[in-house]
């Protein structure tokens, strides 16, 4: 598995942590599943979501 570094507002992290807890998942596993769901082809993609100011890069 590739290492993923994310920068996000604390409020977004708290919301993701809350959602992960509701599903009984570790935060990292939940975030990975959300990224995998939202990225069509996970090879050399750089995608920025301006609404949440989250930048993801999978290499």
Order of alpha helices (4+ residues) and beta strands (2+ residues): alpha-alpha-beta-beta
